Amino acid sequence: MDSLEQIAKTLHSSGKKSELERLAASANGKRLEGMVDGAALEAAVKSGDAASLEKMLGALLSTPEGKALAADVQKIMGK
C-alpha cells in the first residue's frame, strides 16, 4: 500500500488539482470510470485491501485508455 499512498500524497500536494480534475472529467477519464466496480473499489479502500486496489489499478492501466490517462498524468506532473 505504500506505493499507492505515496502516489496519492504526491498528487494531493502537487498543486495541480484543477488539471487532474479536468483529466478525470475528460471522455477518457469517464470511460475508465465506467470500467471500475465502484462497490468493490469502495470496499477495498475501506478495508485497506492493497492487493485488490493494486489489481484494479493494474487492470485499468493495462487498457489503452488507462495507458493514455497515465501518460497524461505524467505530463501534468512534469515527468
C-alpha positions as CSV (number, residue, x, y, z in Angstrom):
1,M,0.0,0.0,0.0
2,D,3.0,2.3,0.5
3,S,3.3,3.0,-3.3
4,L,-0.4,3.8,-3.6
5,E,-0.3,6.1,-0.5
6,Q,2.8,7.8,-1.9
7,I,1.1,8.4,-5.3
8,A,-2.0,9.8,-3.5
9,K,0.2,12.1,-1.4
10,T,2.2,13.3,-4.4
11,L,-0.9,14.1,-6.4
12,H,-2.6,15.8,-3.5
13,S,0.4,18.0,-2.7
14,S,1.2,18.8,-6.4
15,G,-0.9,22.0,-6.6
16,K,-2.3,20.6,-9.9
17,K,-5.7,19.7,-8.6
18,S,-7.7,21.5,-11.3
19,E,-5.7,20.0,-14.1
20,L,-6.1,16.5,-12.6
21,E,-9.9,17.1,-12.1
22,R,-10.1,18.2,-15.8
23,L,-8.4,15.0,-16.8
24,A,-10.7,12.9,-14.7
25,A,-13.7,14.6,-16.3
26,S,-12.4,14.0,-19.8
27,A,-14.0,11.5,-22.1
28,N,-11.1,9.1,-21.5
29,G,-11.4,9.5,-17.7
30,K,-15.2,8.8,-17.9
31,R,-14.5,5.7,-19.9
32,L,-12.1,4.4,-17.3
33,E,-14.6,5.3,-14.5
34,G,-17.1,3.1,-16.3
35,M,-14.7,0.2,-16.1
36,V,-14.4,0.4,-12.3
37,D,-16.7,-1.6,-10.0
38,G,-17.4,1.2,-7.6
39,A,-18.7,-1.1,-4.8
40,A,-15.6,-3.3,-5.0
41,L,-13.3,-0.2,-5.0
42,E,-15.0,1.3,-2.0
43,A,-14.8,-2.0,-0.1
44,A,-11.1,-2.3,-0.9
45,V,-10.4,1.2,0.2
46,K,-12.4,0.9,3.5
47,S,-10.8,-2.4,4.4
48,G,-7.3,-1.3,3.3
49,D,-7.0,-4.2,0.9
50,A,-3.9,-3.1,-1.0
51,A,-3.7,-6.2,-3.1
52,S,-7.2,-5.7,-4.5
53,L,-6.5,-2.0,-5.2
54,E,-3.3,-2.8,-7.0
55,K,-5.1,-5.4,-9.0
56,M,-7.8,-3.0,-10.0
57,L,-5.3,-0.3,-10.9
58,G,-3.2,-2.7,-12.9
59,A,-6.3,-3.8,-14.9
60,L,-7.1,-0.2,-15.7
61,L,-3.6,0.7,-16.6
62,S,-3.3,-2.3,-19.0
63,T,-6.1,-0.8,-21.2
64,P,-5.4,1.7,-24.0
65,E,-7.4,4.3,-22.1
66,G,-5.5,3.6,-18.9
67,K,-2.2,3.9,-20.6
68,A,-3.2,7.2,-22.2
69,L,-4.5,8.6,-18.9
70,A,-1.3,7.6,-17.1
71,A,0.7,9.4,-19.8
72,D,-1.4,12.5,-19.4
73,V,-0.9,12.4,-15.6
74,Q,2.8,12.2,-16.1
75,K,2.7,15.2,-18.4
76,I,0.7,17.2,-15.9
77,M,3.1,16.2,-13.1
78,G,6.1,17.2,-15.2
79,K,7.7,13.8,-15.5
